[in-house]
């Protein structure tokens, strides 16, 4: 299977979108909705989305693996955002001009500070040595996940930088492609070097309300899923508004938060339920219902790893080789 593109920038919607002045069910406190029209986005058409590979859009938070201090390292998504005053000025301009085109940013003055180790995402444009904000007024970027970080504690629970290993959920077939049934999953220790320059989704107990039912409050469970690794089973989903809405509501394969299409030219295109006015989660999710086998041999020589008592890796290593009927059924002793 060809290597799929990482998620470094905001992914455009399959359809042209419009803004409705209604509270967002997805983002608390957001007084507007972004909804899809029935017009296909020209960006999607130009990228050849009709022949693209459809993968499941998972509901988590984005991560990235690249080097830090000379070793493969997990990075968390951290967009550099404007100050309140600058954001107000930006939105006032947008409202007056119906566009952000022509707005002038003063990055050093207008944007909040970020940690020294922060880096901009690939594809961020630069002007006179400074990163240029996108059309939403953000500068996408990454920050390394430190082991003792409270803010990124659930990111840190999925990785051991000293051992160079990460806890990854992936289809056991590593992606057969569409037209077959859903692949069983495996929860495995994967060398970080094998994940270099990939983006992944962190999912689990304390991420976005845990739609996949992973772990419990007393026994939290989090894992990383490489973007593009989870193919949608069955025939390719439709790409018209009415057909997609029906697919999400009536098809067993449609019990997902959304779809990301990987186009032949490397472009990405997405749709999620909220674009169509559909709720999420809606019943038991497809991904959380897949059978899973645990392959966490924390004493394997290739990882040179001996986990401390109480560590997530140690707890899962006691389940090494066990199979569970659903992802949400994994439980381990404390």
RODO-2510 file (C-alpha; in nm, 4 decimals, decimal comma):
residues 334
     n   res          X          Y          Z
     1     x     0,0000     0,0000     0,0000
     2     x     0,1294     0,3490    -0,0842
     3     x     0,2221     0,5768     0,2009
     4     x    -0,0554     0,8243     0,2673
     5     x    -0,0125     1,1940     0,3300
     6     x     0,0271     1,3241     0,6869
     7     x    -0,2097     1,5834     0,8319
     8     x    -0,0055     1,9017     0,8707
     9     x    -0,2635     2,1645     0,7714
    10     x    -0,6370     2,2102     0,8103
    11     x    -0,8083     1,9721     0,5682
    12     x    -1,0696     2,1237     0,3326
    13     x    -1,4249     1,9954     0,3258
    14     x    -1,5562     1,7874     0,0339
    15     x    -1,8262     2,0500    -0,0147
    16     x    -1,8331     2,4269    -0,0229
    17     x    -1,9349     2,5325     0,3281
    18     x    -2,1375     2,8185     0,4696
    19     x    -2,1697     2,9709     0,8146
    20     x    -2,4999     2,9652     1,0051
    21     x    -2,5596     3,1835     1,3095
    22     x    -2,6472     2,8931     1,5376
    23     x    -2,4595     2,7507     1,8403
    24     x    -2,2198     2,4727     1,7459
    25     x    -2,2911     2,1311     1,9023
    26     x    -1,9282     2,0342     1,8409
    27     x    -1,7533     2,3311     2,0062
    28     x    -1,9082     2,4635     2,3245
    29     x    -1,9315     2,8410     2,3251
    30     x    -1,8993     2,8739     1,9469
    31     x    -2,2011     3,0809     1,8353
    32     x    -2,2005     2,9628     1,4729
    33     x    -2,2138     2,6459     1,2640
    34     x    -2,0100     2,5533     0,9574
    35     x    -2,2321     2,3410     0,7331
    36     x    -2,1942     2,1848     0,3911
    37     x    -2,3821     2,3023     0,0841
    38     x    -2,4615     2,0640    -0,2009
    39     x    -2,1807     2,2119    -0,4150
    40     x    -1,8630     2,0036    -0,4361
    41     x    -1,5552     2,2017    -0,3347
    42     x    -1,3467     2,2879    -0,6470
    43     x    -1,0354     2,2024    -0,4428
    44     x    -1,1689     1,8468    -0,4037
    45     x    -1,2611     1,8170    -0,7711
    46     x    -0,9205     1,9432    -0,8843
    47     x    -0,7492     1,6873    -0,6605
    48     x    -0,9453     1,3991    -0,8177
    49     x    -1,1425     1,3110    -0,5055
    50     x    -1,3717     1,0819    -0,7052
    51     x    -1,0865     0,8274    -0,7311
    52     x    -0,9367     0,8936    -0,3858
    53     x    -0,8939     0,6408    -0,1064
    54     x    -1,1549     0,6825     0,1694
    55     x    -1,0345     0,6354     0,5282
    56     x    -1,2027     0,6778     0,8648
    57     x    -1,1671     1,0169     1,0337
    58     x    -1,1079     0,9383     1,4001
    59     x    -1,2207     1,1637     1,6831
    60     x    -0,9109     1,2547     1,8824
    61     x    -0,6262     1,5032     1,8798
    62     x    -0,3491     1,5285     1,6230
    63     x     0,0136     1,4279     1,6930
    64     x     0,3345     1,4116     1,4914
    65     x     0,6544     1,2081     1,5131
    66     x     0,9798     1,3748     1,4162
    67     x     1,3221     1,4325     1,5700
    68     x     1,3832     1,6257     1,8917
    69     x     1,7243     1,6422     2,0569
    70     x     1,8517     1,3950     1,7995
    71     x     1,5965     1,1177     1,8606
    72     x     1,2509     1,0253     1,7287
    73     x     0,9956     1,2049     1,9426
    74     x     0,6201     1,2516     1,9800
    75     x     0,4931     1,6068     1,9258
    76     x     0,1493     1,7466     2,0164
    77     x    -0,0494     1,9848     1,7990
    78     x    -0,0262     2,3438     1,9177
    79     x    -0,1546     2,6156     1,6886
    80     x    -0,0166     2,9615     1,7552
    81     x    -0,3187     3,1876     1,8001
    82     x    -0,3679     3,5651     1,8089
    83     x    -0,4204     3,7629     2,1272
    84     x    -0,7787     3,8597     2,2141
    85     x    -0,7359     4,2129     2,0819
    86     x    -0,5734     4,0956     1,7589
    87     x    -0,8372     3,8281     1,7086
    88     x    -1,1106     4,0899     1,7538
    89     x    -0,9427     4,3135     1,4942
    90     x    -0,9112     4,0174     1,2549
    91     x    -1,2765     3,9133     1,2889
    92     x    -1,3940     4,2708     1,2460
    93     x    -1,1999     4,2873     0,9193
    94     x    -1,3389     3,9505     0,8067
    95     x    -1,6947     4,0625     0,8768
    96     x    -1,6488     4,3911     0,6888
    97     x    -1,4744     4,2403     0,3843
    98     x    -1,6368     3,8930     0,3851
    99     x    -1,2824     3,7557     0,3590
   100     x    -0,9460     3,7577     0,5375
   101     x    -0,7634     3,8448     0,2159
   102     x    -0,5642     4,1645     0,2539
   103     x    -0,5503     4,1571     0,6340
   104     x    -0,2045     4,2379     0,7696
   105     x    -0,0654     4,0516     1,0681
   106     x     0,2217     4,1604     1,2904
   107     x     0,3183     3,8151     1,4100
   108     x     0,5487     3,9133     1,6951
   109     x     0,2961     4,1596     1,8404
   110     x    -0,0335     3,9996     1,7422
   111     x     0,0238     3,6381     1,8468
   112     x     0,0518     3,4646     2,1804
   113     x     0,3889     3,3278     2,2798
   114     x     0,4614     2,9575     2,2378
   115     x     0,7219     2,7295     2,3980
   116     x     1,0763     2,7733     2,2691
   117     x     1,0764     2,4252     2,1137
   118     x     0,7591     2,4972     1,9094
   119     x     0,7888     2,4472     1,5328
   120     x     0,5467     2,5464     1,2546
   121     x     0,3742     2,2682     1,0633
   122     x     0,4923     2,1702     0,7161
   123     x     0,3360     2,3895     0,4515
   124     x     0,3138     2,7035     0,6653
   125     x     0,4238     2,9946     0,4496
   126     x     0,6925     3,2348     0,5679
   127     x     0,7439     3,6036     0,5000
   128     x     1,0662     3,7770     0,6013
   129     x     1,1517     3,4847     0,8249
   130     x     0,8169     3,4848     1,0072
   131     x     0,5423     3,2189     0,9692
   132     x     0,2295     3,3506     0,7979
   133     x    -0,1110     3,2775     0,9613
   134     x    -0,3673     3,0793     0,7631
   135     x    -0,7098     3,2054     0,6562
   136     x    -0,8448     3,1249     1,0030
   137     x    -0,5848     3,3418     1,1755
   138     x    -0,3891     3,0479     1,3186
   139     x    -0,0358     2,9224     1,2631
   140     x    -0,0477     2,5401     1,2805
   141     x     0,2442     2,3889     1,4660
   142     x     0,3843     2,1309     1,7053
   143     x     0,5437     2,1098     2,0491
   144     x     0,7422     1,8131     2,1882
   145     x     0,5616     1,6011     2,4481
   146     x     0,7616     1,6059     2,7699
   147     x     0,7214     1,3100     3,0053
   148     x     0,6355     1,5286     3,3051
   149     x     0,3893     1,7534     3,1186
   150     x     0,0481     1,7831     3,2856
   151     x    -0,1079     1,9382     2,9770
   152     x     0,0043     1,6486     2,7577
   153     x    -0,0065     1,3678     3,0133
   154     x    -0,2274     1,1448     2,7972
   155     x     0,0008     1,1959     2,4982
   156     x     0,2946     1,0995     2,7219
   157     x     0,1177     0,7833     2,8418
   158     x     0,1392     0,6366     2,4899
   159     x     0,5128     0,6747     2,4410
   160     x     0,8468     0,5875     2,6024
   161     x     1,1108     0,8095     2,4473
   162     x     1,3985     0,6372     2,6250
   163     x     1,2931     0,3034     2,4824
   164     x     1,1971     0,4619     2,1512
   165     x     0,8542     0,2922     2,1488
   166     x     0,4931     0,4046     2,1107
   167     x     0,1581     0,2388     2,1778
   168     x    -0,0205     0,2168     1,8440
   169     x    -0,3633     0,0900     1,7402
   170     x    -0,3717    -0,0379     1,3835
   171     x    -0,5605    -0,2789     1,1575
   172     x    -0,3970    -0,6207     1,1709
   173     x    -0,3900    -0,6403     0,7929
   174     x    -0,2327    -0,2891     0,7792
   175     x    -0,5006    -0,1912     0,5279
   176     x    -0,6454    -0,4331     0,2756
   177     x    -0,8333    -0,1560     0,1029
   178     x    -1,2007    -0,1050     0,0454
   179     x    -1,4496    -0,3677    -0,0522
   180     x    -1,3883    -0,6043     0,2424
   181     x    -1,5115    -0,6304     0,5982
   182     x    -1,3648    -0,4233     0,8815
   183     x    -1,0155    -0,5331     0,9827
   184     x    -0,9550    -0,6563     1,3369
   185     x    -0,7235    -0,4272     1,5315
   186     x    -0,4009    -0,4835     1,7166
   187     x    -0,2679    -0,2757     2,0042
   188     x     0,1072    -0,2929     1,9659
   189     x     0,4373    -0,1402     2,0691
   190     x     0,5910     0,0181     1,7599
   191     x     0,9414     0,1680     1,7344
   192     x     0,9173     0,5464     1,7052
   193     x     1,1684     0,5361     1,4224
   194     x     0,9068     0,3458     1,2167
   195     x     0,6641     0,6360     1,2678
   196     x     0,8976     0,9186     1,1653
   197     x     0,7260     1,2008     0,9742
   198     x     0,3842     1,0460     1,0260
   199     x     0,0920     1,2236     1,1864
   200     x    -0,1312     1,0243     1,4182
   201     x    -0,4513     1,0626     1,6168
   202     x    -0,4432     1,0295     1,9946
   203     x    -0,7669     0,8646     2,1115
   204     x    -0,8772     0,7260     2,4435
   205     x    -1,0428     0,7700     2,7804
   206     x    -0,9749     1,1388     2,8313
   207     x    -0,9886     1,2652     2,4733
   208     x    -1,3025     1,4260     2,3245
   209     x    -1,5441     1,2415     2,5492
   210     x    -1,4046     0,8955     2,4579
   211     x    -1,6485     0,8012     2,1793
   212     x    -1,4713     0,4640     2,1354
   213     x    -1,5276     0,3579     2,4965
   214     x    -1,1594     0,2951     2,5730
   215     x    -1,0560     0,2251     2,9318
   216     x    -1,2197     0,3648     3,2443
   217     x    -1,1694     0,6591     3,4779
   218     x    -0,9705     0,4345     3,7153
   219     x    -0,7895     0,2574     3,4317
   220     x    -0,7475     0,5110     3,1498
   221     x    -0,6318     0,3806     2,8140
   222     x    -0,4951     0,5913     2,5287
   223     x    -0,3287     0,4987     2,2014
   224     x    -0,2067     0,6471     1,8741
   225     x    -0,3555     0,5689     1,5318
   226     x    -0,1632     0,6611     1,2162
   227     x    -0,3635     0,8853     0,9856
   228     x    -0,4899     0,6986     0,6823
   229     x    -0,4376     0,3551     0,8379
   230     x    -0,8065     0,2741     0,8937
   231     x    -0,9736     0,1962     0,5633
   232     x    -1,3508     0,2105     0,5335
   233     x    -1,4908    -0,1382     0,4664
   234     x    -1,7482    -0,2070     0,2001
   235     x    -1,8074    -0,0126    -0,1211
   236     x    -1,6660     0,3419    -0,1371
   237     x    -1,9036     0,5900     0,0293
   238     x    -2,1022     0,8270    -0,1950
   239     x    -1,9756     1,1794    -0,2599
   240     x    -2,3036     1,3659    -0,3023
   241     x    -2,4657     1,5451    -0,0088
   242     x    -2,7854     1,3412     0,0089
   243     x    -2,6091     1,0107    -0,0471
   244     x    -2,3495     1,0810     0,2218
   245     x    -2,6133     1,1856     0,4736
   246     x    -2,7985     0,8601     0,4127
   247     x    -2,4735     0,6589     0,4340
   248     x    -2,3872     0,8050     0,7751
   249     x    -2,7350     0,7352     0,9125
   250     x    -2,8199     0,3965     0,7594
   251     x    -2,5013     0,2121     0,6658
   252     x    -2,3186    -0,0048     0,9233
   253     x    -1,9952     0,1371     0,7810
   254     x    -2,1248     0,4894     0,8454
   255     x    -2,0936     0,4683     1,2245
   256     x    -1,7884     0,6950     1,2075
   257     x    -1,7211     1,0599     1,2896
   258     x    -1,6177     1,1368     0,9335
   259     x    -1,4195     1,0488     0,6240
   260     x    -1,0798     1,1628     0,4994
   261     x    -1,0088     1,1043     0,1304
   262     x    -0,6441     1,0620     0,0295
   263     x    -0,6071     1,1820    -0,3288
   264     x    -0,3453     1,0621    -0,5765
   265     x    -0,1731     1,4024    -0,5798
   266     x    -0,1215     1,3916    -0,2021
   267     x    -0,4140     1,6216    -0,1208
   268     x    -0,6537     1,5453     0,1626
   269     x    -1,0292     1,6136     0,1662
   270     x    -1,2683     1,5484     0,4541
   271     x    -1,6294     1,5422     0,5659
   272     x    -1,7632     1,4946     0,9162
   273     x    -2,1105     1,4507     1,0529
   274     x    -2,1381     1,8058     1,1835
   275     x    -2,0996     1,9376     0,8275
   276     x    -2,4252     1,7527     0,7527
   277     x    -2,6093     1,8493     1,0702
   278     x    -2,5743     1,4979     1,2136
   279     x    -2,4884     1,4227     1,5755
   280     x    -2,1808     1,2425     1,7037
   281     x    -2,1410     0,9975     1,8585
   282     x    -2,4597     0,8266     1,7453
   283     x    -2,4853     0,4870     1,9101
   284     x    -2,1943     0,2443     1,9203
   285     x    -1,9068     0,3543     1,6982
   286     x    -1,7674     0,1249     1,4309
   287     x    -1,4049     0,1591     1,5447
   288     x    -1,4825     0,0843     1,9100
   289     x    -1,6740    -0,2282     1,8030
   290     x    -1,3828    -0,3921     1,6211
   291     x    -1,2128    -0,6958     1,7784
   292     x    -0,8611    -0,6265     1,9007
   293     x    -0,5569    -0,8312     1,9982
   294     x    -0,2965    -0,6973     2,2386
   295     x     0,0646    -0,7255     2,1204
   296     x     0,2499    -0,5398     2,3927
   297     x     0,5539    -0,7474     2,4827
   298     x     0,7328    -0,4859     2,6917
   299     x     1,0278    -0,7198     2,7533
   300     x     1,1024    -0,7802     2,3849
   301     x     1,4707    -0,7366     2,3048
   302     x     1,4005    -0,5041     2,0156
   303     x     1,2646    -0,2447     2,2575
   304     x     1,5174    -0,3074     2,5362
   305     x     1,2443    -0,2034     2,7743
   306     x     1,1520    -0,2871     3,1336
   307     x     0,8430    -0,0880     3,2347
   308     x     0,7980     0,0365     3,5917
   309     x     0,5201    -0,1033     3,8077
   310     x     0,1891     0,0695     3,7344
   311     x     0,2988     0,1928     3,3908
   312     x     0,0405     0,1570     3,1128
   313     x     0,2832    -0,0472     2,9049
   314     x     0,3409    -0,2827     3,1991
   315     x    -0,0331    -0,3267     3,2532
   316     x    -0,0897    -0,4036     2,8863
   317     x     0,2078    -0,6390     2,8705
   318     x     0,0193    -0,8661     3,1114
   319     x    -0,2474    -0,8917     2,8402
   320     x     0,0047    -0,9755     2,5659
   321     x    -0,1488    -1,2188     2,3165
   322     x    -0,5052    -1,1798     2,4476
   323     x    -0,7933    -1,1071     2,2119
   324     x    -1,0993    -0,8970     2,2978
   325     x    -1,4306    -0,8956     2,1119
   326     x    -1,4360    -0,5152     2,0967
   327     x    -1,1840    -0,2375     2,1538
   328     x    -1,4059    -0,1049     2,4309
   329     x    -1,3788    -0,4415     2,6135
   330     x    -1,0070    -0,4056     2,6998
   331     x    -0,9611    -0,3972     3,0755
   332     x    -0,6462    -0,4530     3,2758
   333     x    -0,5572    -0,4914     3,6422
   334     x    -0,4047    -0,1974     3,8253
***
